[in-house]
Structures are given as C-alpha cells and as structure tokens.
Amino acid sequence: MDIRIKRIYENAEPSDGKRILVDRLWSRGISKEKAHLDLWLKEVAPSTELRKWFHAATPDHWEEFKQHYLKELETNSAVEELQHIAVEHTVTLLYSAKDVENNHAIILKEYLLSKNSK
C-alpha cells in the first residue's frame, strides 16, 4: 500500500494518486475545483463528539485522542472502502488541520497500514 497524507491546502500533484478528503467538515477557503478530490470520505473522520473534545483539549491529550479514534475505526464500515481503494491505487489522505504532526490522518494511515500487514 502506498498511502500518503497532506494538507488539502497544498497543491495537487500527479503523484498523489487518488485524493481522498478524510475530514468530516469541508475545509475553509478551498473550492471543490482546487481540491481535486476523487472522494470525500467524511465517514472515516473522527466522530463529531471526539473532534470537538480534541479541539477543546490541551496538546498533551494526543495519546488519549489516538486511542479513542482507533476504537472508532475498529467499528467504522467506511474503513473497508478506503482499504479497497488503497490496495489498488496510490492514495493521498487529505486533511485541513494546521498541526502536521498530530492529526487524525496520521492515525488513519497507520491504522490502514497495520490492517494490510495482517
């Protein structure tokens, strides 16, 4: 599997493969044309409750957020669709968070790769 992540605000590149937005909400200030999306899979994003909790929490809650999100992914039926796409294509998971080191797309990528290795 070749899974990449990048902010939706970065320019689209041919090497991105299938560009999939994995945010529950549309990214501010970006048009659908500029996004160059192949798919908007909002169902794989953290639940609204978890997202709001994380944004209100302090940065040291990253590990707790990660564990909650991984639990959500275990019962998320949309993950299977994403796995099928990622097996057949290069995939770039797009997100809008400003934090490039602590965002749900990183967790989602790790999760998909771990499921593929089993």
C-alpha positions as a Markdown table, in Angstrom:
| # | Residue | x | y | z |
|---|---|---|---|---|
| 1 | Met | 0.0 | 0.0 | 0.0 |
| 2 | Asp | 1.2 | 3.5 | -0.8 |
| 3 | Ile | -0.7 | 5.9 | 1.4 |
| 4 | Arg | 0.4 | 9.5 | 1.8 |
| 5 | Ile | -1.0 | 12.4 | 3.8 |
| 6 | Lys | -1.1 | 16.0 | 3.1 |
| 7 | Arg | -3.0 | 19.2 | 3.9 |
| 8 | Ile | -5.7 | 19.9 | 1.5 |
| 9 | Tyr | -4.3 | 23.4 | 1.1 |
| 10 | Glu | -1.1 | 22.0 | -0.6 |
| 11 | Asn | -1.1 | 21.8 | -4.4 |
| 12 | Ala | -2.4 | 18.7 | -6.0 |
| 13 | Glu | 0.4 | 16.6 | -7.7 |
| 14 | Pro | 0.0 | 13.8 | -10.2 |
| 15 | Ser | 1.9 | 11.5 | -7.8 |
| 16 | Asp | -0.9 | 12.0 | -5.2 |
| 17 | Gly | -2.9 | 9.2 | -6.9 |
| 18 | Lys | -6.4 | 9.1 | -5.5 |
| 19 | Arg | -7.0 | 12.2 | -3.4 |
| 20 | Ile | -9.4 | 11.5 | -0.6 |
| 21 | Leu | -10.6 | 14.1 | 1.9 |
| 22 | Val | -10.9 | 12.4 | 5.3 |
| 23 | Asp | -12.4 | 15.4 | 7.2 |
| 24 | Arg | -16.0 | 15.4 | 8.4 |
| 25 | Leu | -16.3 | 19.1 | 7.6 |
| 26 | Trp | -15.4 | 20.9 | 4.3 |
| 27 | Ser | -12.1 | 22.8 | 4.5 |
| 28 | Arg | -12.5 | 26.5 | 4.7 |
| 29 | Gly | -11.3 | 28.7 | 1.9 |
| 30 | Ile | -10.8 | 25.9 | -0.7 |
| 31 | Ser | -13.0 | 25.3 | -3.7 |
| 32 | Lys | -14.0 | 21.9 | -4.9 |
| 33 | Glu | -12.1 | 22.6 | -8.1 |
| 34 | Lys | -8.9 | 23.5 | -6.3 |
| 35 | Ala | -9.2 | 20.4 | -4.0 |
| 36 | His | -9.0 | 18.0 | -7.0 |
| 37 | Leu | -10.8 | 15.3 | -4.9 |
| 38 | Asp | -11.5 | 11.8 | -6.1 |
| 39 | Leu | -13.6 | 11.1 | -3.0 |
| 40 | Trp | -14.8 | 12.8 | 0.2 |
| 41 | Leu | -15.0 | 10.1 | 2.8 |
| 42 | Lys | -16.2 | 12.0 | 5.8 |
| 43 | Glu | -17.3 | 8.8 | 7.5 |
| 44 | Val | -13.7 | 7.8 | 8.4 |
| 45 | Ala | -13.1 | 11.1 | 10.2 |
| 46 | Pro | -13.4 | 11.2 | 14.0 |
| 47 | Ser | -16.9 | 11.5 | 15.3 |
| 48 | Thr | -18.2 | 15.0 | 15.9 |
| 49 | Glu | -18.0 | 14.4 | 19.7 |
| 50 | Leu | -14.4 | 13.2 | 19.6 |
| 51 | Arg | -13.4 | 16.0 | 17.2 |
| 52 | Lys | -14.9 | 18.7 | 19.5 |
| 53 | Trp | -13.3 | 17.1 | 22.6 |
| 54 | Phe | -9.9 | 17.1 | 21.0 |
| 55 | His | -10.1 | 20.7 | 19.8 |
| 56 | Ala | -11.0 | 21.8 | 23.3 |
| 57 | Ala | -8.3 | 19.6 | 25.0 |
| 58 | Thr | -4.7 | 20.5 | 25.6 |
| 59 | Pro | -2.0 | 19.1 | 23.3 |
| 60 | Asp | -1.0 | 16.6 | 25.9 |
| 61 | His | -4.2 | 14.7 | 25.2 |
| 62 | Trp | -2.9 | 13.4 | 21.8 |
| 63 | Glu | -2.4 | 9.8 | 23.0 |
| 64 | Glu | -5.9 | 9.7 | 24.5 |
| 65 | Phe | -7.4 | 11.1 | 21.3 |
| 66 | Lys | -5.5 | 8.5 | 19.3 |
| 67 | Gln | -6.9 | 5.6 | 21.4 |
| 68 | His | -10.4 | 6.9 | 21.1 |
| 69 | Tyr | -10.1 | 7.3 | 17.4 |
| 70 | Leu | -8.6 | 3.9 | 16.9 |
| 71 | Lys | -11.7 | 2.4 | 18.7 |
| 72 | Glu | -14.0 | 4.3 | 16.4 |
| 73 | Leu | -12.1 | 3.0 | 13.4 |
| 74 | Glu | -12.5 | -0.6 | 14.5 |
| 75 | Thr | -16.3 | -0.3 | 14.1 |
| 76 | Asn | -16.3 | 2.0 | 11.1 |
| 77 | Ser | -17.7 | 0.4 | 7.9 |
| 78 | Ala | -16.2 | 3.1 | 5.7 |
| 79 | Val | -12.7 | 2.0 | 6.5 |
| 80 | Glu | -13.2 | -1.1 | 4.4 |
| 81 | Glu | -14.0 | 1.0 | 1.3 |
| 82 | Leu | -10.8 | 3.0 | 1.9 |
| 83 | Gln | -8.8 | -0.1 | 2.3 |
| 84 | His | -10.0 | -1.5 | -1.0 |
| 85 | Ile | -9.0 | 1.8 | -2.8 |
| 86 | Ala | -5.6 | 1.8 | -1.1 |
| 87 | Val | -4.8 | -1.7 | -2.2 |
| 88 | Glu | -5.3 | -0.9 | -5.8 |
| 89 | His | -4.1 | 2.8 | -6.0 |
| 90 | Thr | -1.7 | 5.2 | -4.5 |
| 91 | Val | -3.8 | 7.2 | -2.0 |
| 92 | Thr | -3.3 | 10.6 | -0.5 |
| 93 | Leu | -5.4 | 11.3 | 2.6 |
| 94 | Leu | -6.2 | 15.0 | 2.7 |
| 95 | Tyr | -6.9 | 16.8 | 5.9 |
| 96 | Ser | -7.2 | 20.5 | 6.9 |
| 97 | Ala | -5.7 | 20.6 | 10.4 |
| 98 | Lys | -2.9 | 23.0 | 10.9 |
| 99 | Asp | -0.9 | 20.6 | 13.1 |
| 100 | Val | 1.0 | 18.3 | 10.6 |
| 101 | Glu | 2.4 | 16.1 | 13.4 |
| 102 | Asn | -0.8 | 15.4 | 15.4 |
| 103 | Asn | -3.9 | 15.0 | 13.3 |
| 104 | His | -6.3 | 12.2 | 12.6 |
| 105 | Ala | -4.9 | 11.5 | 9.0 |
| 106 | Ile | -1.7 | 10.2 | 10.6 |
| 107 | Ile | -3.6 | 7.8 | 12.8 |
| 108 | Leu | -5.8 | 6.7 | 9.9 |
| 109 | Lys | -2.8 | 6.0 | 7.7 |
| 110 | Glu | -1.1 | 3.9 | 10.5 |
| 111 | Tyr | -4.3 | 2.0 | 11.0 |
| 112 | Leu | -4.7 | 1.2 | 7.3 |
| 113 | Leu | -1.1 | 0.0 | 7.0 |
| 114 | Ser | -1.4 | -2.1 | 10.1 |
| 115 | Lys | -4.6 | -3.8 | 8.8 |
| 116 | Asn | -2.9 | -4.5 | 5.5 |
| 117 | Ser | 0.1 | -6.2 | 7.1 |
| 118 | Lys | -2.1 | -8.8 | 8.9 |
